[in-house]
Structures are given as C-alpha cells and as structure tokens.
Amino acid sequence: MNITADDIKKLMLQGEGLHLEMKKCKDSVPKSVWETYSSFANTRGGIILLGVTEHKEQPLESRFEVTGVEDLVKVETDFWNIMNNHQKVSQNILVDSDLREVEVDGKVVLYLQIPEADYHRKPIYINNDLQNGTYKRNHEGDRHVTMEELALLMRDSSDDIDSQIIEHYVMGDIDLDSFHAYRQSFKSANPTHAYNSLDDKEFLRHLGGYANDRHTGIEGLTMAGLLMFGKRLPIMENFPNFRVDYLDLIGVEPGGSLKWNDRLTDDGRWEPNLFNFATLVMQKLLFTLPSEGRLHGTQRKDGGELHEAIREAIINTISYCDYKLNGVLRIDRRTDEIIFRNPGTLRISRERIYDGDFTHARNRTIQRMFRMVGYGDNIGSGFQKILVAWRTLHLPTPDLREQPDVQEVWLTLSLKDTANSTVNSADNTIDSEITKLQNKRLLTVNSTVNSTEAVIEKIKSVSQFSEIQKHILSLMVQSPAITISQIALNLNKDRNAINYQLKKLKGIITIEREGSDKTGIWKISL
C-alpha cells in the first residue's frame, strides 16, 4: 500500500488516539517509541508518525506540525538495531515494509505500522523487564498493564490452559450424577465408540479431564475435568472467581418489581459445573424460542438453524471464558435479544473474527468434551455459523465486542427481524423467515439426499474423488461457512494445495461460494 502526503495530513487532523501516535524526531529515535511499540503490539496495533511535533495549546486542526526527520540514515539504522536488541525489545514483530519514508511539504516523515502481535507471542515488553516493561494502549495513551492484565496475556499465549493438572484433586471431587449424564449423552452420540467400555477414570483420562505427568509422577483432575464435572466446593477452592448465571428477562421492565422470570445460578440446588450449566441453559433458553422440525433420514430432528446457532453461542461462551478472572459467565434472555457474556478478552480483533479469521479456544479440552457429545465446532467456523444463521433468518448482524473496563466479551444476538417483530414463542408467533427455513437449504444437493450423513456417505462412494477431495467436500457439507484457510488448517495442508484440489473438483461437480470468501457459504451439487 502506497502512503502519500495526503494520508499523513489526514492522520494528523484525526489527532492521537487508540491507534495513532505522533512524535517529534530529528536525529535520534525517541525513547517513548518503545513504550508505544509495546502498547500497540499488545492491544490492536497502530501507527506511529515520526517527525511530527505536537503543539498542545493549539486546536486540533493546527495542533500537529510536520517538522521532519533530519538524519534519516541514523534514525532508521538506530531503530532497527534497537528493535533487534532483545535487551531492549522482547520480540521484533515488524518487517522492513512496516517502516516507510513519506515526503510531506519538503520534509520526511517516517510512517511506522505496528501490527497487533499474535496472541502466542504476547506480551511484548521492553527493557528486559516483563512486569514493568509491558504496556497496553488506551485512549489516553500508553500505560503499564496491571498484574491481572499481565497474567491474562501470559495465559493467552498458551492453547492448553485447561489441560493443566490440579494436584491433589481426584475422582472423588467429581459430581458423579453430572459425569454419568455426560457418559450417557456420549454413548447416545457415539454408540459404538471404544470409550464406552472404559471405567470412569479411564474415560475421563481419554477426554483430557484426568492426567498423569510422567516426569513428576503427579496425577489428578485437569482444570477441564474439574470445571466440567466437578462439585461446587472443589471448583471454588481452585477458581474462587467462578460464577455462572442465566436470567430469563422476557417482558421484565427495568425498575419494576419483577426482577426476572427464571434464573439459574449457584443457589445450592444443583452442582454448578459447566456441563450442568450448559445442559440446563440449553433447555431453558431454547424453550423460549421457536423450533422447526425436519426429517433426517427416518428420524425427526427439532430445532433448526436458530437453535443450532444458539447452541454454538453457548459453547463458544464457555470455551473462550477465562476462569481465572473475576467476573460472571452470564447469559441473559431478554425480550428482543440474547446476550452472552464471559470474562476475558478477544484473542484477536473483532474485525478479523468477522472476516472469518479465528483463534483456538482458551479451553480446548472443554470445547472437545462438548464436541464429543454433539455440541460446538472446533474448526474455527463456529462464529461464522452464527453469522450465517442470523443472515439467513434476516436478523441484524450479531454484535461481538469487548468491554475492556470489566474485561468481558459480549455477544449480542438480536431477535428483531427487519420489520421489528420479535422472534419469541411466548405469543406463539414465529417470524415468517424462520418459517421458511424448512424449505431452505444452505447446501444444495441431490433431492434424494436428506441428511448430512447421507451426503458424506455419497461423497465417500464417488470413485472419481481422491481422499483429500473427499475430506474437503465433507468439511464443506458439515460446515458450509468454512473458509479455504480453515480447510487448509484442518487438513494440515497449504492453502494453495486446497485451491488446486478445488480447481480439479470443479471439473467434476458444481461447487460455488455464495457470498464473500470469508463470510459466504458453499453450495455443492452432486
């Protein structure tokens, strides 16, 4: 991308903010550059303009003046030398093209683009001082992170947070009613699976809920095992901030005497572990929504895309929650919207998430446990499924955003259609677009094929398809919103290899992408 003098002037008129910093620079790199580098890298990225002087007493339109960088060679050389000095900067996440010279009215400004660091590489810190050299960006500028924020950045650098063993916590800390209910669900979903013959401890070990460290000899429940199936007291001993809450607020007016219609919280009447919470919330929440019924083979499957998207949202909220933070994993069913709240931050920007990019869940073991009984998607397309469902239902785009003041992520799913009628089973009215769903298919296949399983079986039977082509088509059938990048990641292949196979497939069958590469869906005709 070419940066022009006009681009620099437009940035100067915007003034400094969350993603822009301007600094005076003549013949040496300002020391404060490194604090801003750390803060942008640890937040959502930003731009630093070197060679721009601020006159704080002036109004915004004349506050910033291009004074230029006088000794370009020295400044650029010093910048890259310091950037690659690990005693000064923990990691260099820049490439040469991130620093550019731009001539503005006869003077040179250095345009420095700082990307957000990958969450695996955070925190980015300076002066070889993790605690005091880690910064984040807010509207006022660069600031030191708190101890809690630093701990969150460090936890987020790992994808195996919930696989850690909790020493001295064993099978006696598991609520057997919850665990056996899960085993029954597992058996129903996987009737011939080898895990069904295992005893409870071995079954939980195979799920990742119980582990043994061969180096230390320590064994016990993992974080995932305790959070998923544990009793209340053992959970609270390890996660004192752990709280879950579901509120039915349909028709409840703020300030009125009625506070809620129904509530699921830790009140001593049930074991508040994650499996119980998810199961009970699904029952309560989905009951308030319209349900369609379809035949899959010879069996009826109730719910439809609306219910599938809600289940996905529940599992995402649980899987991406940071259970070490102080806060409540909370779901509110309001009159015209559903709000999913979880402690934590987005591991990548919301813009990248909407574009189809994805991260691994904070709690991958918990996510896998739910997936094994038919809930959730672990290939990164879960949020895209929600977007597709809401678009198909003609509902407003789901709103995913961070609440940095309280370190929470909120997902708001509006239930108002374009005509402002609310999707609500309470008055027995169902939005016309939802009613039409039973006559729609996200995936176009031969009319004699009536289920995902049957489509996949048909794909497997086509001798013209190679094994990798069968895998690609099966992923498209299971998750119509899946992107090429996600297919490549799932199959451990290069993106170009997937594109090559798609080109070959298009010579055999009809494959189309309806919508954009990142937010559209696949349509296949066999």
Secondary structure, DSSP 8 states (H G I E B T S, - for coil): ----HHHHHHHHHH-SBTTEEEE--SSS--TTHHHHHHHHHHTT-EEEEETEEE-TTS-HHHHEEE---S-HHHHHHHHHHHHT-TTTBS-----GGGEEEEEETTEEEEEEEE----TTT---BBTT-TTTSBEEEETTEEEE--HHHHHHHHHHT-S-GGG-B-TT--GGGB-HHHHHHHHHHHHHH-TT-GGGGS-HHHHHHHHTSEEE-TTT--EEEBHHHHHHHB-HHHHHHH-TT--EEEEE-TT--TTSS---SEEEE-SSSS---HHHHHHHHHHHHHHTS--EEEEETTEEEEEHHHHHHHHHHHHHHHHT--TTSSS-EEEEE-SSEEEEEEES--SS-HHHHHTT-----S-HHHHHHHHTTT---SSS-HHHHHHHHHHHTT----EEEEETTTTEEEEEEE-B-TT--B-BGGGTB--HHHHGGGG--SS---TT--SHHHHHHHHHH-TTS-HHHHHHHHHHHH-TT--HHHHHHHHT--HHHHHHHHHHHTTTSEEEEES-TTT-EEEEE-
